[in-house]
Amino acid sequence: MSSHGERAPEAELGLLDATMIGMGAMIGAGIFVLTGLAAELSGPAAIFVFALNGVVTAFTGLSYAELASAIPKSGGGYAFVREVFADLQSFLMGWMLWFAYMIAGALYALGFAPNFLELLHVYGIVPPPGEVGAVALPVVDVGIPAGVGLAFSAVLLFVALNAVSTAASGSIETIFTATKVTILMVFVGFGVTSPMFTTAEFQPLFPGDKTAFSILPAMGLTFIAFEGYDLITTVTEEVKNPRENIPKAIFVSLAVTVAVYLLVVTVAIGTLGASGLAEAGEAGIAAAATEFMPTGLPVIKNGGAVIVFGAVFSTLTALNAVVIASSRVAFSMGREGQLLPRFGQIHHRFGTPFIAIVSSAIVMLGSVVLPTQSAGNMSSLFFLLSFVVVNGAVIKLRRERPNMRRPYEMPFYPLPPILGIVLNLVLTVVLISFLVRTDPLALILSVGWIILGVIAYVALDRRGGGETGEPTATAAAADHEPTPTDSERGAVTDED
């Protein structure tokens, strides 16, 4: 355990930290930019869009909770699939998740930049974001767009933080997430007490040419807002008492997130109206806040400033969460011999998966060049597919290892994972059909990434002489050797 690269990550995160990782990823920029899109597609029924997405994701959340209690290993969905499926299937699962987290990080970083510039503009520090030009780099005599420079800086900041201390990154996530939830609750508080809300009309539920079926494409496009609780399972071995705390963190983060979403969307539609919200688009929440929140107060300035401030914190917490998640997937794959072994090593000084963090950051920075819409659609598609596989893993594990120790067992099995598979497949088909018409580039890039993964799998297998097969010795040690902080964290065993 003391040799370089051959010890398990240290358990430094508590239940609150784990919960905030999930909430930090879910309550991201999505609630600010996707509400207007949902209202445009489904009218006032956008409230049901977020409610139904919460129900759909809850079924998969039950599967994640059971698997995390039975398989207390870092790596999230990849670690679970690796336990029950063959090498190629588990590799592709990790390959998709790794990329999905990394491009999500690039999107959050790019989302942070304009919101931060807008916040500075509100307080008169810089011109409007569209008028901010290039910034000079101190080392070379060239300039880069301010937005790209800020995006790169945000990624580098959180990479450095995660590389040197898991505890520090967890604490930052907790503080930032609590701040943005407080901001959203201020928005809700002012909204529900405003005259606009008390006279709100939510009828007709489906105005114009909209029908109940209009909910489906809106659900598919906004589903990414509920991706995040799965990030909790990527740091399982860094959480104290994970067999109990990981399931609790999943349920608490999902419940709080769904409640916050429904409150925010209801207030936004009730004050601005579905048509006004749709017209405002990505700035819908800020537009609603400007209508009813006070102006001229110290620090606050106006409602729009409050929401922009919340968006800044939202993008930062989401970015930090996916930096954590992407690196832990790569770490788990390296430890299992499905990426280069150095990915699965723990830094001898910092106690973090240093190489996995830095490598993930490089790809994350490179993903900034991808078209924003296509990258977001790819991320949603990969997450939906991974959720289907994770639900299948629960069923397969129950059948093959019925006596396995499961501190948490989902109720009404096998109904939740079956519903999870069916509903996620429905959303996948809806999303693909939408992308065929509107964003074929996302489909082409998705297929290309999977093909590249197959090539990488074959190359790694030949390079290591079968290295992508059985777990490495390091993985075995991490699975079976108990640690001083939690004697249950290592073993994945069946009951006698």
N, C-alpha and C positions, 0 to 999 in steps of 0.2 A: 504493500500500500504506500510505502514511502518513496519508491523509485519514481523517477520522472515519467509522467504520462501514464502511470499504472495505478492510479488511485481514483476512487469515485469522487464526484463533486461533493462539496460539503453542504450539509443541510443548514442553511442560514435564513430561510424564508418561513414566516409563520402563516397562519390561516388568513390573516388580513392581507398580507403581501400577495399571496396566491390569488385571493379574490380580486384584488385590485388589478392584477395582471390581466385577468379575464375582462373586467369592466373597462379597463383602460383601452383594450383593443376594440371592444364592442361599442362603447360610447365614444366613438371617434368622430372624424369629420363627416361620417355617413349621415348622422342625424341632422346635420346642418345643411348638407347639399342634396340629400336624397328625398327629403320630405316634399319639396316642390315637384320633383319628378313623379313621385307616387300620386300626388294630387292631380297632376296633369293627366296621368293614365287612368285613374279610377275615381276622381272627384272626391267628395266627402268620405267615400268608402276607403280612402287611404288609411283611416284609423283601423279598419279591419285588415288591411294589408299587413300592417306591423303586428297586429294581434295574432293573425294566422301564421305569420312567419315565426313568431314566438312559439306557437304550438308545434309547428313543424320541427323547429330546432330543438325543442324540449325532448322529443323522442330520441334524437341522436345524443342529446346531453345525458340521458339515462344510460345509454350504451357506453359513453365515455366514462361515466362515473363508475360503472361496474368493472370495466376493463382496467381503470386506473387503480381500483382497490385490489384487483387480482394480480396485476402486473405492474408493480411500483418501479417502473423504469422510465428514465427521461427519453424524450423523442416523440411523445404524443401519439397520434394515430399510426405513425410508422412503427413505433415500438410494439403496438398491439398487433398490427398486421404481420409484423416479422415473427411474432410468436406462433401464429397459426397458419400462415400461407407460405407458399414456396418462395424460393429466392428471388425470381424475376418479378413476381407480383409485389413482394414486399419492397424490392428495390424501386420499382416504378412508383409505389405509393410514397416512399420517402422522397424520390426525385420530384414528383409533382408538388408535394407539400413544401419542400425546400424552396422551390422556385416561386410558388404562390406567396409564401411569406416574404421572400426577398422583393418581388415586384410590388407587393402591398406596401413594403417599407419605402420603396421609391415613390410610390403614389402619395404616401403620407408626408414624405419630405417635401415633395413638390406642392402639396396642399398647404403645408406650413408656411412656405415662402410668401405667397400673396397675402395670406391672412396676417402675417407678421408685418409686412409692409403697409397693409391697410390700417393696422393698429397704430403704427408709427405715424401714418398720415392723419388719423383721427386727432392725434395730439399735436399735429403741426410740425412734426420732426422731419418728415420727408414729403415729397410730392405724392400724388396718387400713384398706386402701384404701376399703372400703365405708362407713367412718365418717368419712372426710375430707370436710368440707363445702366450701362455696364459699370462694374466696380473694378478698380485696378488691383492686381495681385501684388503683394509686397516683394516677391522674389523675382518674378519675370515681368517684363514691361508689356503686358497684354491685359485686356479686360474681359470679363465674363459677365453674362447677364446676371443681374442682382438676384433674381429668383433662383437660378441654378446655383449661384454661389451660396445662398442661404440654405438651399436643400442639401448641398454637399456638406456644409458646416454642421447642420443638424445631425446628419448621419454620422459624421466623424465624431461629434461630441458624444453621442450615445454609444457608439462603438468603443470609444476610449473608456467610458464609464463602465460598460459591461465587461470589457477585457480585464479590468483591474479589480472589480469587486461586484459580485452578485448581490450582496447585501445592500450596497449603495444604490445600484440600479433598481432594486426592489423598493427601497425607501423613496426614491424619487418618483417611482410609479405610483406609490400610495398617496404621496402629497399632491401630485399633479391631478390624479384622478379625483380625489376628494374635492379639489378646487373646481374642476369643471362640472362636477355633479352639483356643487353648491351654486354655481352660476346658472345652470339650467333650472334649478329649483327657484332661484330668484325670478327668472323668466316666467316660470309657471305661476308663482305667487302673484306677480303683478298682472299676469294675464287673466287669471280666474276672477280677480276682483275688479277688473276693468268693465265699464259699461258696455264695451263692444262684445265681451264674452257673454254677459248676462242676457243680451238680446240676440245671441247667435242662432243661426238657422243651419241645421245639418241635413235638411231635406230640400230637394230630392236627393236620395242617397246616390243615385246614378243619373246625373243630368245629361241631357242631350242624347248622343248616340252611345253612351256608355251603358254596359250591362254588367251583370254579376261576373261574367267571364273576363271583364277588364281587370279584375283583381289579379288574375294569374300572371300576366306579363309584369305587372307592377311588383308582385312578390318575387319573381325571378330576378328582376333588376335591383331590388333593394335587399335581397337576402344577405349580401355581403355585410350589411350592417349588423347581422347577428353572428358573424364569424368572429370568434375571439375567445369564447370559453374553452375551446380546444387548446388554446395556447397554454392554459394552466398545466395541462398534462405534459407539456414539453419540458418542464422543469421539475418533474416529479421527485427526482433524487436530491433536489436542492430545497425541498420542502420538509419541514419537520412533521413526523408522523403522517406520511403521505397517504397511507391506506384509509385514514379517516378524513384528513384535511382536504385532500384533492376532491373527493365527491362533494363535501360541504361547500368548497369554494366554487365548484361548477354550479351547484344549485343556487347559491346566494347571488353569484354574479349574473346568472340568467334572470332570476326573479327581479332583481333590482333594475337591470337593464331594460327588461320588457316594461316594467312600471314607468320608468323614466321616459322611454320612447312614447308610450301611450299618452302620458301627461303632456309632453311637449307637442306631439302631433295634434292632439285634441285642442290645445290652446291656440296653436298656429291656425288651424282651420276655423276655430270658433271666433277668432279675432280678425283675421285677414280674409277668410272665406277661401273655399277650395280654388275658385277661379283666380283670385288675387295671389294665392300661394303658388299656383301653377305659373302664373305670369311672371312672378318674381324669380322662378327657377331656383338656381343654386343659392341665391341670396334670400330665399323665402323666409327662413327663421329670423334673419336680421331685419327683413322688411316688416315682419309682424311685430318684432320687439320695438321698432321705431315708432309704430302706431300707438302703443299703449304705455311704454315705459317712460319715466320722467326724464326731463332734460335739464341741463345746467347744473347738475349736482357735482360736487368735487370728485375728482377721479373718474366717476362713471361717465360724464359728458352726456351720453344718450344711450338709448336702448341698443342701437346698432353697435356701439362700442363695446357694450357688455357681451354681445353675442360674438363679435370678432375676437374679443379676449378669450371667450370660451372655446372658440374654434382653434385658436393658437394652442391652448393647453390640450385640446382633444387630439390634434395632429401629433403633438409631441409625445403624449402618453401612448398613442397607438404605434408610433414609430419605435419607441423604446420597447414596447411589448413584442413587436415582430422582429426586432434585432435579437431579443432574447430567444424567441421561438425558432427563427431560422437557423441560428447557430446551434441550438440544441438538437434539431433534426440532423444537421450535418455531423454533429458530435456523435449522436447515436449510430448513424450509418457508418462512420469511421470506426467506431468501437466494435461494430458487428462485422467489420471487414467488407462493407459494401461501398465504402469510399476509401481513399488512401488512409493508412493507419494513423498518420499524424493528425487527421481530423478528430480522432477519438482520444486524443491525449489531453490531460489536465496540466495546466501550467504549474511548474514546481513552486513558484513564488505566489502567484495570485490565486491559485485554486480554481481557475475558470477554464473553460474550453477555448483557450486563446486562439489557436489556429483556426478553429471552426468559426469563431466570431469574426476574425479578420477576413477570412476567405468569403464568408457570407456578405460582409460589407463591400468587398470588391465587386461582387456580382450585383449587389443592391445599387451601388453607384452607377454601374454600367447600365442598369435597367432604366435609368432616368431618360435615356434616349428613346425608349419605346413610346409609341403613341399612347397618350394617357388613357383614352377610352378603351383601346384594345387591351392594354395592360390590366385595367380594372376588370374587364370582361373575362380575361384569361384567369385571373385570380378567382373570380366567382365560380367559373366552370370547374377549376381544379378542386376547390373546396367542396363543391356539391358532389363531385365524383368520390372524393376521399371520404365524405360522410356516408355514402352508400357502402363503401368497402368496410368502414368501421362497424356499421350495423351488421354487416355480414360476418365480421369477425366475432361478434358476440355470440351469434347463433352457432357458428362453427366451433368455438371454444366450449360452449355449453355441451354440445354433442360429443366432442372428442375427449373432454376432460371434465366430466360432470362433478367429480369430487374435489376439484380445485378449490383452494381457499379463496372465498369471496366475502370479505367483510361487509361489502354492500352488494345486495342483489336487487335488481330492479323489480318493481311490482308488475303483475299481469304479464309476465314473460310467457310466450314470445311476441305478444302484440306490439309493444313499443318498437323493437328493432324492425319488425316487418313493416309497420307503418312508416318508420324512418326511411327504409329502403324505397318504398313505393312513392312517398311524397317527395323525397329528394330526387328520385328518377323523373318524376313529373316535372319538377322545376328545372331539371337538367335539360329535358326535351324542350320545354318552353323557351329556355334561354338559348339553346342551340338554334331553334327555329327563328328566334328573333335575331340572332347574330348572322344567320345565313342571309337575311334581308338587309341588315344594317351595318354589320361589321365582320365581313368574311375574313379580314386580316387576322382577327383574334383567333378564329378557328384554325387558320393556316399556321399561325405561330404556335398554337397549342399542340397541334399534331407534330409540328417540327420539333418541339421540345421533347415530346415523348419518343420520337424516333432517335433524337440525340441521346436520350437516356438509354435506349436499347443498345446503341453503339458503345456508350460509356460502360454499360454493364458487361458487354462482351470483352471490351478492352481490359477492364479491371480484372475480370475473371482469368483471362489469358496471362496478364501480367503477374498475378499472384498465384497462378497454378491452382485455381479453385478457391481463391481467397474470398470470393463472394458467397461461399457456401456456409459452413458452420460458423457460429459466433467465435470471435477471437478469444484468446486467453484473457485479455483485459476485460472483455465483456463478461466472461464467465466469473472472473473474480468479483466484478461489480455486482453480478447477480446473486452470488452466494456468500460473500463475505460481509458480515454485519459490521456496522460502524458504531462508534461510541455514542453518536447522537440518536440513533434509531436502529435498534437491533432487528427490526422487521423490514428495513428498506431493501435488503439485498435479495432475499430468497423469493423465488417464484416457484412454489411447490404445490403439490396436491396433498389433500388430507389423506391420512392413512386409513 
